[in-house]
Amino acid sequence: MLLEIKDLWVRYGGAEVLKGISCEIEEGSVVTLLGANGAGKSTTLRAITGLVTPAAGEIWFDGKRIDGQPPQKIVELGIRHVLEGRALFPYMSVLENLKVGAYLQKDRTKMSDTLKRVFSHFPRLEERQGQQARTLSGGEQQMLTIARALMGNPRLLLLDEPSLGLAPKLIREIGKIVRGIHEQGVTVLLVEQNTRLALDVAHTCYVLETGVVAACGITQELVKSDLVRRAYLGL
Amino acid sequence: MDITGSDVVQGIINGLCMGGTYILIGLGLTLILGIMNILQFAHGEVYMLGAFTVYLLSVLLGVNLYLAVVISMVTTAIVGLILERVFLRPLKGQFLSYVCVTTGLSLILQTAIMLAFSKGTKQLPSLYKGSFEIAGVFVSRERVVAIVIALLLTLALYTFLKRTKYGLAMTASAQNREGALMQGINPNLMSAMVVAIGSALAAVGGALGGSIFNLDPYMGGLAFMKGITLIVIGGLGSIPGAVVGGLILGIAESLLALFFGSQMGIILPLVLVIVFLIVRPKGLFGHD
């Protein structure tokens, strides 16, 4: 397993947000976390990258225990987290945003190779490389956050609500991008409110309900179950 | 007394010169505030410490003045690093403890310097003796040197932030803390760097201030206030804002003092701050 979460508990103040979540992600797969607002999807991602400290439980990445480590150490192991709400550097140019994405890359030639590859996937960003990030459209900003994460050549990419606030046409575009990333051999953990998009791209699906895993399994099989469809997927 | 045109020109040059020292203290404050989200209340004392280090080296030990300034930059940066590691980092996010500790620190530094150096007015040697005449106005060379040094250091800082990997990482950390964390940027390294750089710049500011005006252990308090004022005028976190804010503040003080007396020269810029806070709270170059 590339990532393994064992009985993870997270508390914010007095409230329990995650109540013993376990989950496994195989190398090379696309896994989605579904669930309503407040189910604990974003918190799970934030616990993986060390932005919140778990109260109990373990997180293992590639055979190393990572819970309790500071975020920069976790990122260094090859995990990238595309935060909800994009978290761009708004007053820096597109190119500068991407350069900061390659902060950990010490080899300059490798960095420019990665930059070329990223630009070939996102030609719009190459056209707009001199523009400040805040002047991009919502869709372009989302592309930029994903592109910035790819500049770090991650093994595992965590995507938190990449479709948020985007028009339907752009949401389909995001789906294509996620598939493209997977084809390059990157493992993806996708959190989505847009169930259709998530089920479309994911092999494995976990459904969270108020901090516990309510259902999980192969996406194809899960969508066949009437109970799951009605209760959690809204299909 | 009549105020002539040459008085006004003289006033502007003095103002630019004061502005230069304000810029050097303001840059550190604005960067530290942007990246660490804390106001470094002892930053004025770091400025004072930098000035006294130059005094110790150049006046008491006879080291060349410019070499003394460079040494003071390094030692003051090291002092900054120690302050960051021992006081600022452990208190991050605890606003009230932070204010108490840094305020206390500034009092301790003032008293320590007062005890270490006997009372009495102290001044640093002139940066460059003599004066020259342009269009009937006598301009002292040391003031021009002070302005040039301040602007060159600002340019160096700007280039560092724009062109180097660590500079970009610092800018990024100021614009989105979590976004920067997720690129693998170590926030502790960033805060150490920003305090070291800010302290080194403040040391030069202290040296320039101390060679043109006098040195005393309490010089940091006023300098700190000027730093805050120029941030309000120029806009938080903006380097061009700090430069323009510092120059406006320096010139305004100097000209207002010329026309209305030196007391007004100190008070009226604070009125400017109030006006800015009401009309344009983000400052001239600041972000929302």
Interface residues (C-beta under 8 A of the other chain):
Chain A: T49 L51 P70 P71 Q72 V75 E76 R80 H81 V82 L83 R86 A87 L88 F89 P90 Y91 M92 E96 N97 K99 V100 G101 Y103 L104 R148 A149 G152
Chain B: K165 L168 A169 T171 A172 Q175 N176 E178 G179 A180 L181 M182 Q183 G184 I185 N186 P187 H287
